[in-house]
Amino acid sequence: MRPAGVVRRVDQLGRIVLPKSLRKRYQMNEGDPVEILVQGDHIILERYRPRCVFCASMEQVAEFKDKFVCAACLNDMHAIVNR
């Protein structure tokens, strides 16, 4: 990933503004959830995508009782219940 070369200042409340060109490029809209990750001394912003609580997969994830579970884990649980 190449740096975009955009500099923004942090305001009094700790906020930064993502430039419209970046929001458009990465399809980020007002109200979209953003995940904040830390790797070493880097802060990374990503569009939030739910992950399975069991295996961390982001494929075929569905919400169940305020938790996210993927289809593969659901199938595994179904197999355990039907033994």
Buried (B, 14 or more C-beta within 10 A) or exposed (E): EEEEEEEEEEEEEEEEEEEEEEBEEEEBEEEEEEEEEEEEEEEEBEEEEBBBEBEEBEEEBEEEEEEBBBEBBBEEEEEEEEE
